[in-house]
Amino acid sequence: MTKKVFEGYLLLFLITSYSGFSLKAQNVSGSWKGQISVQGNEIPIIFNIQSKINGYRSTMDSPSQGSTGIPMDFTSFENDTLTVLFASAGLKYVGLLKNNSITGILYQNGLELPLSLNKTMRKLPGNTSLPSSKEELNALGNSDIGNYKYAVNDYFAKPKASAFSFSPNGNYLSYREKDDKLKNHVYVKNLKTNETVRVIEEKEELIRGFGWANNNRLIYIMDKGGNEEYHLFAVDLDGNNQIELTPFEGVKVNILKLLKEDKDHMVISMNQNNPQVFEPYKINIVSGEINQLYKNDDDSNPINSYEFDKDGELKGFFRLRDGVNVDFYYRESEENYELKKKLNWKDHFNIVAFNYSSDNPHEAYVLSNLESDKTEIFLYDLKADKVLKTLYSNPDFDASGLRLSRHRNYELDYFSFQGDKKVIIPVSSYYKKLHKKITTEFPGYNYSIADVTDDESKYLVFIQSDKLYGKYFEYDATNKTFKLLYDLMPNLKEEDMAEMHPITYQSRDGLTIHGYITLPNTSISGQKVPLIVNPHGGPQGIRDSWGFNPEAQLFASRGYATLQVNFRISGGYGRAFLESGFKQIGRKAMDDVEDGVQYVVNQGWIDKDRVAIYGGSHGGYAVLRGLTKTPDLYACGVDYVGVSNLFTFMKTIPPYWKPYLKIIKEIWYDEDVSEEKDIMNEVSPVFHINKIKKPLFVVQGANDPRVNIDESDQIVEALRKKGFDIPYMVKYDEGHGFAKEENRIELYQAMLGFFAKHLKPNFNESLKK
């Protein structure tokens, strides 16, 4: 057996169930490391053993593959003998503990491999001495004292059921349903017989997404502990024939196109051949057979986007040139891709869909800002490289999308854009009637078409507002009737929720800035309330929008207002506004946030002495920058997976971001430019901790591939050396943001306690009552 084959057995099948027996305990808990020899190759193995009330559980690490935490099926320790079973991989280990070492045999598919284990310290990401204890964080959460109608889990527990979608023929309905252990399994319901089958069981790793590939088969994706290395799986609608389609360690999968015309295949991309670039493949979702469609073999000028038609044919691609320019190639004939456009990365030229209703096979719908500041929608001839017709433009906002009807020969149904609220502009006579029907039935709400059957006889309509978490309705197009399918959060009553108000103000240098303020009901009486400023992530091209925001509603339930600012560099407001924020992160972008604070204070809504700042990713960076740039403005801050040091941030980006490093440097800063290096020093919070005067709470996912845990460790360690009491929450099973329900609830409980300590007056006195 070769090293590669052996490791394949170890890593191909990841079983996440645990079991154990209550046995006499000795000091076997902890991490035990050894190595086996396979044809001259030394393969390290680590067993991590935990003692539980009812026995033992264990996981296995394979350091040579960079894989950690593989759950074992069975673990026991009796009469000084350790037994570990990984049934799916045909692996069993039996060893005797003596004199602080374990000597035994690893059985693997007929092989008997000697394996001695010695106690070791398991290497977890980051500095494991820094995180606050669970007891300390629980005590912090207990500071949120009050007679509140709603608890944290009312807002952040996942709905009992969610993510509904029809099978293409409308015979079945798939959805997720949560069990009492907070696992969200996938079910399929036969809409004719009402029979329900659990088709995908969520175990230790989260199901990150799923959907129908055809009438008989579903696909889903998972990663490991939030590392974003997504793998693709498929299963029949009855739960049989489950297969991992991409069992490749260290490889990330992207779904490029579902093929309605080729129901057993889909198009994906993977960075299998080179971790820095993605290449397209056609994959059979039944057999797992994979065929590479095109080579992306120029590391210095990689392809970063592919354009496929409905039949899965590669029609064109965008190639990055010199790190900042983009060339568009289009196929005019078989295997002949012609250079059609030389673009800058700042140019927006996005092929939304081909116009299959036209006799011209090169006709497509394109979103572009090449002819105006705002993104417009064009009918475009890709071969001739010319605009055929301008279909939609808006003087104030970027156009964002359109919808075509496959059932009605790809008729154009509507355009859309995000203004203060989402706006849909109906085009076809069919959709004008449908739009009127929906908006008449649900006035004042946002709606979206979550799904529709192939014959358009059934629509899944999702309704939401600033005060409604969300409801799914089934619309019968034949009878023109609505039926409530599911209320995601029936416990959250609309009348108890706070309103989100769009706001507009002028920045100190004259830009028009848009945003939102969510005011608690206590402000209606004219009472000035504490404020939580919540800068968004990204930051480039991202924006906040009107709708139900669980964070803002949770904060409002505790008496806090929430301010969300679409500062310069935010998306949706045109190219000039976006680019005005380049090289201004931590500078004028932060000015816009500060100007927003001043605006809401001037309206008489906010107590200026009780303003906090909280955010994730770039928003976490904005927290740290705010506490160092304007240390007297904020009473406290919560940094969630935020950057603290721009120099180390640039050096720890994922490998698949490296082709875009020049672009990242054009958006942020380039340390190779002397002036910009000085700015990086100026706006990197870790170099200015002496300016921080207010309390800080730091939160991090240990497996974060975007913002390395070192970013949080740096700021925590530096501030603690100066005597600051910094609560620090780290979850070792999370990545860039917490996806697991129990972790999210712990986060917000601790956060509310932190805000209660630092935003509510007479806090200490209230504790005594």
C-alpha angles and dihedrals in degrees: 000000000000125000090247093051092047093050089047089059090049096050108028098076115045110186114189105191120108132206138168147158132239103252139157108286129225127169096291096120116110136047122321121193131195141138137233127212117230116178091330095314119118112218117191119219129185126194115200109201126194127190112225133184092259098038134288140323129190145185131203130226124204103196095184088062096039090239122139138177100027102171118234120220098223135016128177137165117195132152089001090302121124118206122186123179129194097178100179092059094041090243128145131168125195119180141161120232112223132153093354095307133090120223119192153112130281109213114204122170096319096327122114110204122183111236126180118188130203129191113266140170110254112235109231122180117274131358103324092195092068107064117096116247122259088247092055092049092046089052089051091051091051088064089078095092123172147101097268126173093215131043128211093262090056087069103029107032108104113252115266087245130014147146097059121187138164124237107249091258093046095238095115140037122210124199144149122255127190123226129206090271090058093250114143109216125187119242134187121210123200102226092204099049099021088228111152127205129187103229103172123035116206110218129166095326120060123246098239096192143341141183147157116290092182138332094292107031140054131201129208140177134221137175133190119267094327097306090134093229091135121201124197124232135179135200138175119254090254092054096256131119094036113178138171102232097192109035094169120132117225091015126121121209127208122190108228104173142357110216113223090179094050105040098184095053140057136179120246137166128223138181090220098128096039124013091216099056137043126225128194125248136179108224130194106227092204103046100021091233110158129200122187111230102192139002121242096192105146106093093183094051106023128178108251102180137029130202117211129179126225091274094055095255116147104239100171148334143209117236123200112230124197090347096283109048128073128210121199117213122191129192111237095169138003110315091344111121113182125200105247106166138022106205138176114235087247091062116097115218110150124171104216099179142331117256100243091174089069128083087224107088091199096058117113143165109247134189108210144160095192093110102035144018092254122061111256135191118243139180100230138188104219095191094050090037095224142118113255097184140349105235104178140359135164125205094218109029140037117256107244111188155331139216131228127195112229089187093056096048093275095302113182109249108177151338124226142195139175113243122150082317134010112284127198120195110198116218111171119066089236093055094043088062093045092047091051091048093052098042092047090051093046109028116185095018133109114238136190134183100244093182144343132195119248091254092045092234091126130038127191105214120193116205124196142156138173088277101035120073091204147287131206118219127187111221116203104209092194097054093026092227134137124221124188106240101176141348105212097205110015090164091068105079115209092222090060096050126094126244122249110219124199112230135190128194142158121259119227090262096046106266120139108240124195127202147133136257121200109198124196118237090253089071091064090078090056096260114149108236137198116267133220112200110209114191112193128242128249096042103206116069094356122116141175118246139196115269143082110331112186092198094052091046092049091050091047090053087060093048099263127129119220124217120199116186127195092209124187110297090042117127131245099047101084138275098284093054092047094049093044085074097054111113086009101090107131090012124057091002087060090045088060091054092048090048088053090054090051091048095055091043089053090053088064094243101109138060100229092207093059106056121136130185124216133168148143131237104342085005088058089051088050089055092055092042092048092052090052100035097046104013094170096051099070130054093204143338143220116209112198115189090328132162116250102171120038092198096056091038090061091049097051102048117131115272092247089060094055096087086060096048092109090053091048088052091050089053096041117016140296116231090200088069107077096217092048092047087058089051091050089055089048096051100036103101095206090071093053105046089127086073094057109103103156132075118276133197117196125201127186142171108223095217096049107146094189104044106029116223087244088074090065096035090057095056095042094048093046094049094045089054086059091053100260119148099227118180107217123192117192124177114198094199096055139078133190096354130349115283100171114091097223091052094049092051091050089050095053094042090055091043093053090050090050092051091045090056095049108028106038117081121237090013095158092049091050090055090059094055 
